[in-house]
Amino acid sequence: MTAGKRVSGKAGKAVNGEKDVRAAAFLATTLLLTLLPAYPLTAQTSLTIYNDGRVLMRRTVPIDLPRGATIQRLTLGALDPSTIFSLDSTVTVMGLSYDGAVDEASALRRSVGKRLVFRLAPGPSGARDTISALVLGVDPLRLKLPDGRISFTAPGIPLYPPDVVVADPAANLSVRSAQAQDKLRLGYFTSGASWQASYQVILGKADARVTGMAVLASQSLRVEDAEVQLLAGSVSRAQPKAPPPQPLMREMRAAAADAAVDQFAGEQRVGEFHLYTLAGRSTLLPGLTTSVALFQPAQIKYEKSYVVHGDVPYWGFLPQQGEETEPPVEVIYSLTRPRKSDFGDRPLPGGVARMYQPDSVGGLQLVGEASIDHTPAGNDLRLNAGTAFDITAKRVQTGYVTRRDSTKARGVHTVATADYRVTLKNATDSAVTVIVQEERAGEWSVVSSSVPGERVSSTITRFRVRVPAISEAVLTYRIRVIW
């Protein structure tokens, strides 16, 4: 896999003073290395996959690494050459040359000034012929044919010589080692894999059973027998944002391992983020998707609520509205996660939560799907399951008055007063409570209402309206807005 070439320095005999200086420097380096943290050698390859698709690789390459400066040619696959670094404090990467031109466009550019052979389409007899052409340039393609004419299109399928094609990306590393050893430990970033959390919430009458899985999808990354870790959190990146990862693969298969893994992923806090370590070793192949349980299934309490949002603009003037609207009635499930409980003390990585509920014969049916952000320990989960079917709402503006005013404190301003009526209908055989929520920034207030309003914050006021079974309830309220 590698080949080492010793870089010879200028020959010469060192004086005694120089020997003493080098010996002191070596002693100081040795003392310093004993104080540095040691990197574990638990696997030849270990990697950390980030939510945004970055992959931090840690490789232990078995090579004959002599003391001093050498050039090592390594086949590490696709990587970001600007991120490569040594995992061994006794080894320094002095420089590198990385050749990752494995695509046809790069091979064509390297063929400029050379003659390429093109395989033509089969003739009437089915035989294929070839033609050679001198590559004058690319972007646009310019070819000089044997008769001297110039073509801007390829006459057939190009056949590239081996010297212009890179079969596998290779890196020539200039490294300096303080001592001879039989391995080289490197870290670098690559891409080709992504992960997200997937939660299953089985809703009972009062409790819910929650399970969580880490779903790992490999788009192009190929590693064998590796220790895999998943980092949850939004780690900043200095480069432009990468394109979103490809959707999870069409096929769901078990991890390519000889033995089944019956352990949950280990979790620890690293910096401001949370790291999950998968049990055992894993093999990642392009197109392979694997799932690993994050935690022991939890039995928790939950609450279901219905929410109707108002139509008052968040900023700007308050318009006059004449048409009756039918705002959706959102179904919200709030999962309680109190501290000093296994589920409440657990940070939850962002992903997708799917809610299921049994039907009359006990079969589970999907009743909601919601995205969740990274959720710290102790924070409840608020899942939007969609729109209610049997509970509906109609909203209309029944009054509207504006006037221009001027005061010394505010200057010239507008005062608008509007009246609203919200009709809530319940077609189920049990009473429900619907939350009607108005949200507005700036100076505004609820002047009057048929149901007492709850001032949640400076921008949110809620009305809790009880709607009887197979019946309806009407909420009226007046707001004043100043701008």
Secondary structure, DSSP 8 states (H G I E B T S, - for coil): --EEEE---------HHHHHHHHHHHHHHHHHHHHS-----S-SEEEEEETTS-EEEEEEEEEEE-SEEEEEEE---S--GGG-EESSTTEEEEEEEEE---SHHHHHHTTTTSEEEEE----TTS---EEEEEEEETTTTEEE-TTS-EESS-SSEEE--GGG--SS-EEEEEEEESS-EEEEEEEEEE-SEEEEEEEEEEE-SSEEEEEEEEEEEESS--EEEEEEEEEES----SS----------S-----S-SS---S--EEEEETTEEEEE-SS-EEE-TT-EEEEE-S--EEEEEEEEEEEE----SSS------S-B----EEEEEE---TTSTTTTS-B-SEEEEEEEE-TTS-EEEEEEEEE--B-TT--EEEEEEE-SSEEEEEEEEEEEEEEEEETTTEEEEEEEEEEEEEEEE-SSS-EEEEEEEE--SEEEEEEESS-EEE-SSSEEEEEEEE-TTEEEEEEEEEEEE-
